């Protein structure tokens, strides 16, 4: 061992004499590891055992930053245990399932006591002593019950700690910061703001009501022992994305990372220019090495999955002081505190789900159709003399589905244009990102509506799981249709042959044959109202019902839900002309009040300009 290393080792060993840190460091130094890297390994593994630290050093033998004096960042949290923790974890799972992931899911349930701070590797043991001293001093006055009050705003949902108990908890955090400064020479900033336990943060506004209902199912009065837990993280990767390997990958090139299932990879989103499509550049937490990896071998991980738990102090007068000091040093790094996870009872899960029996209806207008762009004479433009389809312009679809009456059948039942397909897919992609949970899909029998629903479901990854229910009752006002009879539409068998996953079991409110040609306005709005009621009674009683129809459906299918009378016929006609392709209206049920309300749709509108035809011949001749 070099003289410098001997001095560092002697200094650390002397300062920690009589504590278990020296006993952990001794075998590592005896194996030939330098004292500074051995201390780094102990800090990175939570000082659980020399064996774990030695394994960390073995994995990091090629880590270019192994000798860099980069300390860990530490933070102190107050964490619930027992029944309250179980209820909070159920809320975590249900809120993620019903409302998709938000910022609160990045970390386990906790109250922040001290913001993240740095501590030198050789002084980490002193932090444990600081935690014990502060805990012992406040133990007698720590509240037996921590009162929690639910608070909700447009982007935050959580429990606030009542001021009296909050003052005691803040005093404990201040004591820890003072002891850490004296014993470990750390600058620790105790929390001085309103103490809170976050349930949801930075969520979509239309999810607020559902999250509130889920939160009300969590009784903050559940039995709970509170535990102060000291965690650490690698300060270099605070603003990185974290991926978790789900498959093993053996590198094919020297600049690629090996992956084992369970490995965590830190990815800097700003440094991905060199990566090919489907690949990312990342740094392995297990080895400290950097390289390329296939992104589809990974999944997104939570922020706290790579944190390391060091020591805990449980506030319980009945607990033994020694067990309070150290707790059980869990080898897990995902921050889920004791007690061990137990199977959820069916009754508790059902009770939580029953708290949110909420439905919503998303009414969407179909995408751009070919006759909107190429006029009523669009069909002759794409027909050969022998009656076959060809594509004269890129905004015509690549192909048309087969129908019994041939191309003539498309004259009054046009398909989506290529831009209409793009619009539908873009909307579906945005709906996927929004986290909306579609539970059933209904569509007008018009081909443009069926195609729009199909492309939206494809982007939602639901095209195989969910069948499209064709409801002729929401077809366009027949007075606006050409001819004295309703147009001949594709049958369910023809749609299935065209790879549309339509339901053959659904019984619509109005069979298409029952629609009246040139019906009156009153007959039309009454038909739509009856159809909406039928669709809602035919589907699940929670989640979102997707209804794909015509521009008129955004009015005729929502006003009955809102308890509003039909518009004046002239006002209705003027309004419908202003509804763009993929226009949306979103209604949410307030079951406890027995009514529906119109709320902001889960995605933004799609706006784009026109693109006129271009003739290269005229361009050349013009020159």
C-alpha positions as CSV (number, residue, x, y, z in Angstrom):
1,X,0.0,0.0,0.0
2,X,1.4,3.4,-0.9
3,X,2.3,5.9,1.8
4,X,-0.5,8.3,0.9
5,X,-3.1,5.5,1.0
6,X,-1.7,4.4,4.4
7,X,-2.2,7.9,5.8
8,X,-5.8,8.0,4.5
9,X,-6.6,4.6,5.8
10,X,-5.0,5.3,9.2
11,X,-7.0,8.6,9.5
12,X,-10.3,7.0,8.6
13,X,-9.6,4.0,10.8
14,X,-8.8,6.2,13.8
15,X,-11.8,8.4,13.4
16,X,-14.2,5.5,13.1
17,X,-12.5,3.3,15.7
18,X,-15.0,1.2,17.6
19,X,-17.6,1.4,14.9
20,X,-18.5,-1.2,12.3
21,X,-17.2,1.0,9.4
22,X,-13.7,0.0,10.2
23,X,-14.6,-3.6,10.2
24,X,-16.1,-3.2,6.7
25,X,-13.1,-1.3,5.4
26,X,-10.5,-3.7,6.8
27,X,-11.2,-6.7,4.6
28,X,-11.5,-4.5,1.5
29,X,-8.1,-2.9,2.1
30,X,-6.8,-6.4,2.9
31,X,-7.9,-7.5,-0.6
32,X,-5.7,-4.9,-2.1
33,X,-8.3,-2.2,-2.9
34,X,-7.1,1.4,-2.3
35,X,-8.8,2.9,0.7
36,X,-10.4,5.8,-1.2
37,X,-12.1,3.4,-3.7
38,X,-13.1,1.0,-1.0
39,X,-14.8,3.9,0.9
40,X,-16.5,4.9,-2.4
41,X,-17.8,1.3,-2.9
42,X,-19.1,1.2,0.7
43,X,-20.9,4.5,0.2
44,X,-22.4,3.4,-3.1
45,X,-23.8,0.2,-1.6
46,X,-25.2,1.7,1.6
47,X,-22.4,0.2,3.8
48,X,-24.3,-3.0,4.1
49,X,-21.4,-5.5,3.9
50,X,-17.8,-5.8,2.7
51,X,-19.0,-8.5,0.3
52,X,-21.4,-6.2,-1.5
53,X,-18.7,-3.4,-1.7
54,X,-16.2,-5.9,-3.1
55,X,-18.7,-7.0,-5.8
56,X,-19.3,-3.4,-6.7
57,X,-15.5,-2.8,-7.1
58,X,-15.2,-5.9,-9.2
59,X,-18.0,-4.7,-11.6
60,X,-16.4,-1.2,-11.7
61,X,-12.9,-2.3,-12.5
62,X,-13.2,-0.6,-15.9
63,X,-15.1,2.5,-14.6
64,X,-13.1,5.5,-15.9
65,X,-14.5,7.6,-12.9
66,X,-13.5,5.1,-10.2
67,X,-10.7,7.3,-8.8
68,X,-12.6,10.5,-9.2
69,X,-13.4,12.2,-5.8
70,X,-17.2,12.4,-6.5
71,X,-19.2,12.0,-3.4
72,X,-22.8,10.7,-3.2
73,X,-25.7,13.0,-2.6
74,X,-27.9,12.2,0.5
75,X,-31.4,13.1,1.6
76,X,-33.5,12.4,4.6
77,X,-37.2,11.4,4.2
78,X,-40.0,10.6,6.6
79,X,-41.7,7.5,5.3
80,X,-44.9,5.8,6.3
81,X,-45.1,2.1,7.1
82,X,-47.8,-0.4,7.9
83,X,-51.4,0.0,6.7
84,X,-51.0,3.5,5.5
85,X,-48.1,2.6,3.3
86,X,-50.1,-0.3,1.8
87,X,-53.0,2.1,1.0
88,X,-50.6,4.6,-0.5
89,X,-49.0,1.9,-2.7
90,X,-52.4,0.9,-3.9
91,X,-53.1,4.5,-4.8
92,X,-49.8,4.6,-6.7
93,X,-50.7,1.5,-8.7
94,X,-54.3,2.6,-9.4
95,X,-53.5,6.2,-10.3
96,X,-50.8,5.0,-12.7
97,X,-53.2,2.5,-14.3
98,X,-56.2,4.9,-14.6
99,X,-54.4,8.2,-15.2
100,X,-51.0,7.2,-16.5
101,X,-47.7,8.1,-14.8
102,X,-47.0,11.5,-13.3
103,X,-44.1,13.0,-11.4
104,X,-45.1,11.6,-8.1
105,X,-44.6,8.0,-9.4
106,X,-40.9,8.7,-9.7
107,X,-40.4,8.4,-5.9
108,X,-41.9,6.3,-3.1
109,X,-44.4,7.8,-0.6
110,X,-42.5,10.2,1.6
111,X,-42.3,13.6,3.3
112,X,-39.0,15.4,2.5
113,X,-37.1,16.5,5.6
114,X,-33.8,17.6,4.1
115,X,-32.9,18.4,0.6
116,X,-30.1,16.5,-1.1
117,X,-26.6,17.3,0.2
118,X,-23.2,15.9,-0.3
119,X,-21.0,14.0,2.2
120,X,-17.5,12.8,1.8
121,X,-17.2,9.0,1.6
122,X,-15.1,8.7,4.7
123,X,-17.7,10.6,6.8
124,X,-20.8,8.8,5.8
125,X,-20.8,6.7,9.1
126,X,-21.0,10.0,10.9
127,X,-24.3,10.7,9.2
128,X,-25.7,7.6,10.7
129,X,-24.6,8.8,14.1
130,X,-26.3,12.2,13.4
131,X,-29.5,10.4,12.5
132,X,-29.4,8.4,15.8
133,X,-28.7,11.4,18.0
134,X,-31.4,13.6,16.4
135,X,-33.9,10.7,16.6
136,X,-33.1,10.0,20.3
137,X,-33.5,13.7,21.2
138,X,-36.9,14.1,19.5
139,X,-38.4,10.7,20.3
140,X,-40.2,11.7,23.4
141,X,-42.1,14.6,21.7
142,X,-42.6,13.0,18.3
143,X,-46.4,12.9,17.6
144,X,-48.0,9.5,18.1
145,X,-50.3,10.4,15.1
146,X,-49.3,12.6,12.2
147,X,-52.5,14.3,11.0
148,X,-52.7,14.6,7.2
149,X,-55.1,16.9,5.3
150,X,-55.8,16.3,1.6
151,X,-55.0,19.3,-0.6
152,X,-55.7,19.5,-4.4
153,X,-54.9,22.0,-7.1
154,X,-54.7,22.0,-10.9
155,X,-51.3,20.3,-10.9
156,X,-50.8,19.0,-7.4
157,X,-52.5,16.5,-5.1
158,X,-51.2,15.5,-1.7
159,X,-51.5,15.4,2.1
160,X,-50.4,18.4,4.1
161,X,-49.1,17.9,7.7
162,X,-51.0,19.9,10.3
163,X,-48.9,22.7,11.8
164,X,-48.5,21.4,15.4
165,X,-47.0,18.0,14.5
166,X,-45.2,19.6,11.5
167,X,-43.3,21.9,13.9
168,X,-42.0,18.9,15.8
169,X,-41.0,17.1,12.6
170,X,-39.2,20.2,11.3
171,X,-37.4,20.4,14.7
172,X,-36.2,16.9,14.1
173,X,-34.9,17.8,10.6
174,X,-33.1,20.8,12.1
175,X,-31.5,18.7,14.8
176,X,-30.2,16.2,12.1
177,X,-28.8,19.1,10.0
178,X,-27.0,20.5,13.1
179,X,-25.6,17.1,14.1
180,X,-24.5,16.4,10.5
181,X,-22.7,19.7,10.3
182,X,-20.8,18.9,13.5
183,X,-20.1,15.2,13.0
184,X,-19.8,14.9,9.2
185,X,-18.9,18.4,8.2
186,X,-22.0,18.6,5.9
187,X,-24.1,21.5,4.9
188,X,-27.6,20.3,5.2
189,X,-30.7,22.4,4.5
190,X,-33.7,21.2,6.5
191,X,-37.1,21.6,5.0
192,X,-38.7,24.9,6.1
193,X,-41.8,24.8,3.8
194,X,-45.2,23.2,4.4
195,X,-44.5,19.5,5.1
196,X,-46.4,17.4,2.6
197,X,-46.7,13.9,1.2
198,X,-47.2,14.1,-2.5
199,X,-49.8,11.9,-4.2
200,X,-49.7,13.3,-7.7
201,X,-47.8,16.1,-9.4
202,X,-47.8,17.6,-12.9
203,X,-50.7,15.5,-14.1
204,X,-53.1,16.1,-17.0
205,X,-55.9,18.5,-15.9
206,X,-58.7,16.2,-17.0
207,X,-57.3,13.5,-14.6
208,X,-57.7,15.8,-11.5
209,X,-61.2,14.6,-10.5
210,X,-60.3,10.9,-10.9
211,X,-57.1,11.3,-8.8
212,X,-59.1,13.1,-6.1
213,X,-61.6,10.3,-5.9
214,X,-58.8,7.8,-5.6
215,X,-57.1,9.9,-2.9
216,X,-60.3,10.0,-0.8
217,X,-60.2,6.2,-0.6
218,X,-56.9,6.5,1.3
219,X,-57.6,7.0,5.0
220,X,-54.7,9.0,6.4
221,X,-55.8,7.8,9.9
222,X,-54.6,4.2,9.1
223,X,-52.2,2.8,11.7
224,X,-48.6,3.9,10.9
225,X,-45.2,4.0,12.4
226,X,-43.1,6.7,10.7
227,X,-39.5,6.1,9.8
228,X,-36.8,8.6,9.0
229,X,-34.8,7.1,6.1
230,X,-31.4,8.2,4.8
231,X,-31.0,7.7,1.0
232,X,-28.2,8.4,-1.5
233,X,-28.0,8.9,-5.2
234,X,-25.2,9.5,-7.8
235,X,-25.1,13.3,-8.2
236,X,-23.9,13.1,-11.8
237,X,-27.1,11.7,-13.2
238,X,-29.8,13.8,-11.4
239,X,-31.2,15.2,-14.7
240,X,-30.7,12.0,-16.8
241,X,-33.4,9.5,-17.8
242,X,-33.2,6.1,-16.2
243,X,-33.7,2.9,-18.2
244,X,-34.0,-0.6,-16.9
245,X,-32.8,-3.5,-19.0
246,X,-35.5,-6.2,-19.4
247,X,-33.5,-8.5,-21.7
248,X,-29.9,-9.6,-21.9
249,X,-27.7,-8.1,-24.6
250,X,-24.3,-9.2,-25.7
251,X,-22.3,-6.4,-27.5
252,X,-21.6,-6.9,-31.1
253,X,-19.1,-4.0,-31.2
254,X,-16.6,-2.6,-28.8
255,X,-18.6,0.6,-28.3
256,X,-21.7,-1.2,-27.1
257,X,-22.8,-1.9,-23.5
258,X,-23.5,-5.4,-22.2
259,X,-26.9,-5.6,-20.6
260,X,-28.2,-8.0,-17.9
261,X,-31.9,-8.0,-16.9
262,X,-32.3,-5.5,-14.1
263,X,-29.4,-3.3,-15.0
264,X,-30.0,0.4,-14.7
265,X,-28.8,2.7,-17.5
266,X,-28.4,6.5,-17.2
267,X,-29.2,8.4,-20.4
268,X,-28.6,12.0,-21.1
269,X,-31.3,13.2,-23.6
270,X,-29.0,16.0,-24.9
271,X,-26.3,13.6,-26.0
272,X,-28.1,11.3,-28.4
273,X,-27.0,12.8,-31.8
274,X,-24.5,10.0,-32.4
275,X,-27.0,7.2,-31.7
276,X,-28.7,5.6,-34.6
277,X,-32.5,5.1,-34.7
278,X,-33.6,2.6,-32.0
279,X,-30.3,3.0,-30.1
280,X,-29.2,5.3,-27.2
281,X,-26.0,6.2,-25.5
282,X,-26.0,5.5,-21.8
283,X,-23.9,4.7,-18.8
284,X,-24.4,1.5,-16.8
285,X,-24.9,1.9,-13.1
286,X,-23.6,-1.6,-12.5
287,X,-20.3,-1.1,-14.3
288,X,-19.8,2.7,-14.7
289,X,-19.1,2.1,-18.4
290,X,-20.5,4.1,-21.3
291,X,-21.7,2.8,-24.6
292,X,-24.5,2.2,-27.1
293,X,-27.4,0.0,-26.3
294,X,-30.7,-1.1,-28.1
295,X,-33.5,1.0,-26.6
296,X,-36.1,-1.8,-27.2
297,X,-34.2,-4.0,-24.7
298,X,-35.1,-1.5,-21.9
299,X,-38.0,0.1,-20.2
300,X,-38.4,3.4,-18.4
301,X,-37.5,3.3,-14.7
302,X,-38.5,5.6,-11.9
303,X,-36.1,8.2,-10.5
304,X,-35.7,6.5,-7.1
305,X,-35.0,3.0,-8.5
306,X,-31.3,3.7,-8.4
307,X,-31.3,5.3,-5.0
308,X,-29.6,3.5,-2.1
309,X,-31.1,3.2,1.3
310,X,-28.5,3.6,4.1
311,X,-30.1,3.7,7.6
312,X,-33.5,4.3,9.2
313,X,-34.8,5.5,12.5
314,X,-38.3,4.4,13.4
315,X,-40.3,6.6,15.8
316,X,-41.9,4.1,18.1
317,X,-41.7,4.2,21.9
318,X,-42.2,0.4,22.0
319,X,-39.3,-0.3,19.7
320,X,-35.8,-1.2,20.9
321,X,-33.3,1.7,20.5
322,X,-30.8,-0.3,18.6
323,X,-33.3,-1.5,16.1
324,X,-34.4,2.2,15.7
325,X,-30.9,3.3,15.0
326,X,-30.1,1.0,12.1
327,X,-33.5,-0.5,11.1
328,X,-33.1,-3.3,8.7
329,X,-30.6,-2.3,6.0
330,X,-32.5,-3.5,3.0
331,X,-30.4,-4.7,0.0
332,X,-33.1,-3.4,-2.3
333,X,-32.5,0.0,-4.0
334,X,-35.9,0.9,-5.1
335,X,-36.9,2.7,-1.9
336,X,-39.9,0.5,-0.9
337,X,-39.7,0.5,2.8
338,X,-40.6,-2.3,5.2
339,X,-42.9,-4.1,5.9
340,X,-42.4,-6.6,3.1
341,X,-45.0,-6.5,0.4
342,X,-48.0,-8.7,1.0
343,X,-50.6,-9.9,-1.5
344,X,-53.4,-7.4,-1.8
345,X,-56.8,-8.6,-0.7
346,X,-59.5,-8.6,-3.3
347,X,-61.7,-6.6,-1.0
348,X,-59.2,-3.7,-0.5
349,X,-58.5,-3.4,-4.3
350,X,-62.3,-3.5,-5.1
351,X,-62.9,-0.8,-2.5
352,X,-60.3,1.4,-4.1
353,X,-61.6,0.8,-7.6
354,X,-65.2,1.3,-6.4
355,X,-64.2,4.8,-5.3
356,X,-63.7,5.8,-8.9
357,X,-66.6,4.6,-11.1
358,X,-66.3,7.4,-13.5
359,X,-67.0,7.5,-17.2
360,X,-66.1,10.0,-19.9
361,X,-67.1,10.3,-23.5
362,X,-64.7,11.5,-26.2
363,X,-66.5,12.5,-29.4
364,X,-64.2,12.9,-32.4
365,X,-64.9,14.0,-36.0
366,X,-63.4,11.9,-38.7
367,X,-60.3,12.8,-40.6
368,X,-60.0,14.6,-44.0
369,X,-61.8,12.7,-46.8
370,X,-60.8,12.6,-50.4
371,X,-63.8,14.6,-51.7
372,X,-63.0,17.5,-49.4
373,X,-59.8,18.0,-51.4
374,X,-60.6,16.7,-54.9
375,X,-64.3,17.6,-55.1
376,X,-67.4,15.6,-55.9
377,X,-65.7,14.4,-59.1
378,X,-62.9,12.7,-57.2
379,X,-63.8,9.2,-58.2
380,X,-63.3,9.6,-62.0
381,X,-59.9,11.1,-61.3
382,X,-58.7,7.8,-59.7
383,X,-60.5,5.3,-61.9
384,X,-59.1,3.5,-65.0
385,X,-61.4,2.9,-68.0
386,X,-61.8,-0.8,-66.9
387,X,-63.0,0.3,-63.5
388,X,-59.9,-0.2,-61.4
389,X,-58.4,2.2,-58.8
390,X,-55.1,4.0,-59.2
391,X,-53.5,6.8,-57.2
392,X,-53.2,10.0,-59.3
393,X,-52.0,12.1,-56.3
394,X,-50.2,11.3,-53.1
395,X,-53.2,12.5,-51.1
396,X,-55.3,9.7,-52.5
397,X,-55.0,6.6,-50.3
398,X,-52.6,3.9,-51.5
399,X,-55.5,1.5,-52.0
400,X,-59.2,1.1,-51.5
401,X,-61.0,-1.8,-49.7
402,X,-63.0,-4.2,-51.7
403,X,-66.8,-3.7,-51.7
404,X,-69.6,-5.5,-53.4
405,X,-70.7,-2.6,-55.7
406,X,-67.1,-1.8,-56.8
407,X,-65.7,1.7,-57.0
408,X,-69.1,3.1,-57.6
409,X,-69.9,2.4,-53.9
410,X,-67.3,5.0,-52.8
411,X,-69.0,7.9,-54.6
412,X,-71.3,8.7,-51.6
413,X,-69.1,6.9,-49.0
414,X,-65.6,8.3,-49.6
415,X,-62.5,7.1,-47.8
416,X,-60.0,9.1,-45.9
417,X,-57.3,10.9,-47.8
418,X,-53.7,10.3,-47.0
419,X,-53.7,13.4,-44.9
420,X,-56.8,12.1,-43.2
421,X,-55.0,9.0,-42.3
422,X,-52.1,11.0,-41.0
423,X,-54.5,13.2,-38.9
424,X,-56.1,10.1,-37.4
425,X,-52.7,8.5,-36.5
426,X,-51.4,11.8,-35.1
427,X,-54.5,12.1,-32.9
428,X,-54.2,8.5,-31.8
429,X,-50.5,9.0,-30.9
430,X,-51.4,12.1,-28.8
431,X,-54.1,10.1,-27.0
432,X,-51.6,7.4,-26.2
433,X,-49.2,10.0,-24.7
434,X,-52.1,11.6,-22.7
435,X,-52.6,8.3,-20.9
436,X,-56.4,8.3,-21.5
437,X,-57.9,4.9,-20.9
438,X,-60.3,3.9,-23.7
439,X,-62.6,1.2,-22.7
440,X,-65.0,1.0,-25.7
441,X,-65.2,2.4,-29.3
442,X,-68.3,3.3,-31.3
443,X,-68.3,4.7,-34.8
444,X,-70.7,5.9,-37.5
445,X,-70.9,3.3,-40.4
446,X,-69.5,5.8,-42.8
447,X,-66.2,4.5,-44.1
448,X,-64.3,7.7,-43.2
449,X,-65.4,7.3,-39.6
450,X,-64.6,3.6,-39.4
451,X,-61.1,4.2,-40.9
452,X,-60.5,7.1,-38.4
453,X,-61.4,4.8,-35.5
454,X,-59.2,2.0,-36.8
455,X,-56.1,4.3,-37.1
456,X,-56.7,5.8,-33.7
457,X,-56.8,2.4,-32.1
458,X,-53.7,1.3,-33.9
459,X,-51.8,4.2,-32.4
460,X,-53.3,3.3,-29.0
461,X,-52.1,-0.3,-29.4
462,X,-55.7,-1.5,-29.0
463,X,-56.5,-2.5,-32.5
464,X,-56.4,-6.2,-31.6
465,X,-57.8,-6.0,-28.1
466,X,-60.8,-3.8,-28.7
467,X,-63.5,-4.3,-31.3
468,X,-65.1,-1.3,-33.1
469,X,-68.9,-1.2,-32.6
470,X,-70.6,0.3,-35.6
471,X,-73.6,2.4,-34.6
472,X,-75.8,3.7,-37.5
473,X,-77.7,5.8,-35.0
474,X,-74.9,8.4,-35.1
475,X,-74.7,8.6,-38.9
476,X,-74.8,12.0,-40.5
477,X,-78.1,13.9,-40.7
478,X,-79.6,12.2,-43.8
479,X,-81.0,15.5,-45.1
480,X,-77.4,16.4,-46.0
481,X,-76.8,13.2,-47.9
482,X,-77.1,13.2,-51.7
483,X,-80.0,11.3,-53.2
484,X,-83.4,10.2,-51.9
485,X,-82.1,7.1,-50.2
486,X,-79.4,6.5,-47.7
487,X,-76.0,5.7,-49.3
488,X,-75.0,2.1,-49.6
489,X,-72.3,1.5,-46.9
490,X,-69.9,-1.3,-46.4
491,X,-71.2,-4.3,-44.5
492,X,-69.5,-5.6,-41.4
493,X,-68.3,-8.6,-43.4
494,X,-66.6,-6.3,-45.9
495,X,-65.1,-4.2,-43.1
496,X,-63.7,-7.3,-41.5
497,X,-62.3,-8.4,-44.9
498,X,-60.6,-5.0,-45.0
499,X,-58.8,-5.8,-41.7
500,X,-61.1,-3.7,-39.5
501,X,-61.7,-5.3,-36.2
502,X,-65.5,-4.7,-36.0
503,X,-67.8,-6.4,-33.6
504,X,-70.5,-8.6,-35.1
505,X,-72.1,-9.2,-31.6
506,X,-73.0,-5.5,-31.0
507,X,-76.7,-4.7,-31.5
508,X,-77.1,-1.1,-32.5
509,X,-79.8,1.3,-31.3
510,X,-80.7,1.9,-35.0
511,X,-80.1,-0.6,-37.7
512,X,-79.0,1.2,-40.8
513,X,-82.1,0.1,-42.7
514,X,-84.2,2.0,-40.2
515,X,-82.7,5.4,-41.0
516,X,-85.1,7.7,-42.8
517,X,-83.9,9.5,-45.9
518,X,-84.1,13.3,-45.7
519,X,-85.2,13.1,-42.1
520,X,-86.2,16.2,-40.2
521,X,-83.8,18.0,-37.7
522,X,-86.0,16.8,-34.8
523,X,-85.8,13.2,-36.0
524,X,-82.0,13.5,-36.3
525,X,-81.3,14.9,-32.8
526,X,-83.7,12.4,-31.3
527,X,-81.9,9.6,-33.0
528,X,-78.5,10.7,-31.8
529,X,-79.8,11.1,-28.2
530,X,-81.2,7.6,-28.1
531,X,-78.0,6.2,-29.6
532,X,-75.8,7.9,-27.0
533,X,-77.9,6.5,-24.2
534,X,-77.7,3.0,-25.8
535,X,-73.9,3.2,-26.4
536,X,-73.3,4.1,-22.8
537,X,-75.4,1.3,-21.5
538,X,-73.7,-1.2,-23.7
539,X,-70.1,-0.5,-22.6
540,X,-68.1,-0.6,-19.4
541,X,-69.2,1.8,-16.6
542,X,-65.8,3.4,-16.2
543,X,-63.0,4.7,-18.5
544,X,-63.5,6.6,-21.7
545,X,-66.0,5.8,-24.4
546,X,-64.6,6.9,-27.8
547,X,-67.2,7.9,-30.3
548,X,-66.0,8.6,-33.9
549,X,-68.6,10.3,-36.0
550,X,-69.2,13.4,-38.1
551,X,-68.9,17.1,-37.3
552,X,-72.6,17.0,-36.3
553,X,-71.9,14.4,-33.6
554,X,-69.8,16.9,-31.5
555,X,-73.1,18.7,-30.9
556,X,-75.8,16.1,-31.3
557,X,-74.1,13.5,-29.1
558,X,-72.9,15.8,-26.3
559,X,-75.9,18.1,-25.7
560,X,-78.1,15.1,-24.5
561,X,-75.5,14.2,-21.9
562,X,-75.2,17.8,-20.7
563,X,-79.0,18.0,-20.3
564,X,-79.2,20.8,-22.9
565,X,-82.0,21.1,-25.5
566,X,-81.2,20.9,-29.2
567,X,-79.8,24.0,-30.9
568,X,-81.8,26.0,-33.3
569,X,-81.5,24.3,-36.7
570,X,-79.8,27.3,-38.4
571,X,-77.4,27.8,-35.6
572,X,-76.6,24.1,-35.7
573,X,-75.8,24.2,-39.4
574,X,-73.5,27.3,-39.0
575,X,-71.6,25.7,-36.1
576,X,-71.0,22.4,-37.8
577,X,-69.2,24.1,-40.7
578,X,-66.5,25.3,-38.3
579,X,-65.6,21.9,-36.9
580,X,-62.2,20.8,-38.3
581,X,-61.0,17.2,-39.0
582,X,-60.4,15.4,-35.7
583,X,-62.2,18.1,-33.8
584,X,-63.0,16.8,-30.3
585,X,-65.5,17.3,-27.5
586,X,-64.9,15.6,-24.1
587,X,-67.7,15.0,-21.5
588,X,-67.0,13.7,-18.0
589,X,-69.6,12.1,-15.7
590,X,-70.0,13.4,-12.2
591,X,-71.9,10.4,-10.9
592,X,-72.3,11.7,-7.3
593,X,-74.1,14.7,-8.7
594,X,-76.0,12.8,-11.4
595,X,-74.8,15.0,-14.2
596,X,-72.2,15.3,-17.0
597,X,-69.9,18.3,-17.7
598,X,-68.0,19.5,-20.7
599,X,-64.2,19.6,-20.0
600,X,-61.0,20.2,-21.9
601,X,-60.2,17.3,-24.3
602,X,-57.2,15.2,-23.4
603,X,-55.2,16.4,-26.5
604,X,-54.7,19.6,-28.4
605,X,-56.3,20.4,-31.8
606,X,-54.5,19.6,-35.0
607,X,-53.9,22.7,-37.2
608,X,-52.3,22.8,-40.6
609,X,-52.4,24.7,-43.8
610,X,-53.5,23.8,-47.3
611,X,-51.1,22.5,-50.0
612,X,-52.2,23.2,-53.6
613,X,-51.6,21.0,-56.6
614,X,-48.3,21.5,-58.5
615,X,-47.7,20.9,-62.2
616,X,-44.1,20.5,-63.2
617,X,-45.1,20.8,-66.9
618,X,-46.6,24.3,-66.3
619,X,-43.5,25.2,-64.4
620,X,-41.2,24.3,-67.3
621,X,-43.4,25.9,-69.9
622,X,-43.7,29.0,-67.8
623,X,-40.0,29.5,-68.0
